[in-house]
Amino acid sequence: MIDTIASQQLLSMRRQRVFVVAMGLFVAMTAAAGALGWSSHQTIVRVYEQAVKLLAAQGQPAPPNPFLLKPELSLLSNMVVYIPLLGALLALLIGHMAISDDGPAGRLVFSRSVSRGDYALGKILGAGIALGLIMLTALAISLFSLVVVNHAVPGLAVLGRLVVFYGLSWLYVMVFALIGMGAALLSRRRSFSLLAALGVWLGFTFAIPQFTSGLRPTESLNPIIDPVGISQRFFEVTALARPISIAEQYKAASGQVLAIVPVESASSTLSHTLPIAVAAALLVAAVIALVRRHDFSRSSYED
Amino acid sequence: MDGPAIEMRGLGHSYNGSPVLHNIDLTIERGEVFGFLGHNGAGKTTTVNILTTLITPTHGTALVNGYDVITDRRRVNAHIGYLPSEVRMYPHMTARENLTFFAELSGVESPNRAVAETLEYLDCSELADLRVGSFSTGMRQRIGIAQAIVHRPSVLFLDEPTAGLDPAGIRQLRRTILDLNADLGMTVFMNTHQLSEVSKVCTTIGVLNHGELIYKDSMEATMRRFPDEMSLEDIYVRMGGVPA
């Protein structure tokens, strides 16, 4: 039953233009991240080559290639920004569509021998598969970018990091798919529920990190450590909530996985991942509870 | 299976404390085509929502095929087909994909075969591979009936099935209901306020007035009981004070 509901959702979703456009945009941005990485690599290498020639002409020794000093996965650093922005937004849309598309047909579904638990799990599975496929596509594009830049297939260690990064990203965007589902179950107005879910996304992505990162907007948007410390009392207090600021936790964990920020330890990466996993688990429970109490006898969602 | 197809005892329902259905006692035997008449807001759809397990009654009991709609929902669902007043399926999927989905949800062993047979039975195979979102009201209604019978239920609930249909569509629906009853032995429970339809297809009628069942009898007995009346419409108007 769960798989029947999940496959129906996938079939219905991939036929909808809004989903195809949002997915296309995300995939295009993934490709753009690779292209930007490749472009910056080319620039650095060309400047380096010219510098080497100049220094050789002057009889001076050439310094090491700066690109070789950068982590191999640094060219994907933009993905750490794109996923909380576009990936989470796409996930929100997938979650929203999964429930609101059933507004009209929900009565027919529940006139069948379908348990509400199976229905909720089917919807979550459908969203999970859709986002999993999108992350796999992004992984393939990233891998292609790495091969183009380095003229070689990445080693197992790099490949492993890439897989862990997209696994972590999948978990992160699932949180937003579940938020989209929850909002659609709480409101019958399709536009309002989407707007409410967008509000939550804005809160998690932009507003909360402003407080929990101690007013370090650069860090809230990019996976780098801001050298400016916490100086104000208010932000010292709000910074205590940092462990539950999942956008920040995602950036910290993914920065470590891609080795573009200093890796503290494997347990530190896990401790950054834990709040995301807890949020996802709580939201799964919330979606199941909301499906159980939702009145599917009412005919349709209003716009 | 023995016993009546539908049995309600003291069935009632309230929305936010406002009662909409009062102590309904009603039995519908197997093989009947039951017309449930009533004005808008009388409680007909609430009754169907309870019998199809979409909502839980606030008091009383209801059995469908001998199974309790509160404690044995899944067995009730396995035996019923349901056509809501506004048929809305997944618009981006074809009729065949929609029907296959509903057949799978009902646990039909060979969903593809069941869908093909149902479409052929209803003479609408030409709609199979078209997307439901492009359908007219009449086409949606035909595919709606197909989803309601694809798993061959023994009891079929139709909520205002003629709403929005043109005369040709109404005639076709009437023929379908009679065929389903005769060929497949389905008990049909039909909510309507189209009195002309009731007199043409129903074997028994019940009248609901402000949540109370004020009349129930066979079509034949009704016509006998009101011999002076010109039509069912006249009888219906007179029934305002007729006790059940």
Interface residues (C-beta under 8 A of the other chain):
Chain A: M1 T4 I5 Q8 L11 S12 R15 Q16 D101 P104 A105 R107 L108 V109 F110 S111 R112 S113 V114 S115 D295 F296 S297 S299 S300
Chain B: N49 T52 T53 L54 I55 R73 R74 R75 N77 A78 I80 G81 Y82 P84 S85 E86 R88 M89 Y90 H92 M93 E97 F101 F102 E104 L105 S106 G107 R131 Q147
